Amino acid sequence: MLTDKIKFLIDNLGYIENKIDYQFIDKSLLISAFIHNSFINSPTKINIDDNILVLQNNQRLEFLGDSILNYLVSIYAYEKYPFFNEENLSYFRSLIVNYLTLSKILKSLDLDSYLVFNYESLGSNSIRTKTYADLMEAIIGAIYYDSVKNKNDTNLFYVTKFFNNIILKKFYELIDEVMIEIFDWKGFLQTIFQRKGMESLKYVTIEKRVNEFVCVAVLDNVEVSIGFGKTKKEAEKKAAFNFFINKINTL
């Protein structure tokens, strides 16, 4: 059962722990987080240096991590944006917990190559964005379970630390990619302005360079943010996002 894929994963556990800034007491949890269900269908025992470990696929850890991530993002959004209504909070949460964002975060950590799956049954083309997002959620679930079970972390210190220092940090680093591909920042801001009874932002293209548009967002005849993009639409989205990041709490 100790295949080359499992051995490669086990040999690099220290590297993975450094990347996620968490040291596991129960290494089998971290190993299991990286095992796709195409490789293991049911709990399986393996012998590593005369130690018997019971491994399973990452579906259960993914289930756990998904719930924890939604919980942590909900608290973060609730505290950071006190003027958001339920719809706004849901929009913001969806931006972080969606498959594309989680997959990008995982790949930015250089952890995607450690996924263990059955190449013969799936083929490399079957490993999709959702698969890597599931792995990200499984890692969250593994950190939570290991810290609570083995470190008596009833205050969720370790998984919250991972969320703040890894998930959120990477999210904001990758936001330019994420916002263009999946999120309607202009529409999101419009709902906030409408709820407050305010006139929405206007977007004005002020310059067209070679392969780049420059757009400003205007509020009450004042330029409040700027955005750059390969298309006019992309520049407007970035202007909207920059307003959200820098100015939204001034409303």
Helices and strands as residue ranges (DSSP letters): H 4-11, H 13-20, H 27-33, E 44-48, E 51-55, H 59-80, H 86-97, H 99-108, G 112-114, H 119-122, G 124-126, H 129-151, H 157-162, I 163-168, H 169-173, H 175-182, H 185-195, E 202-209, E 212-219, E 222-229, H 232-247, G 248-250
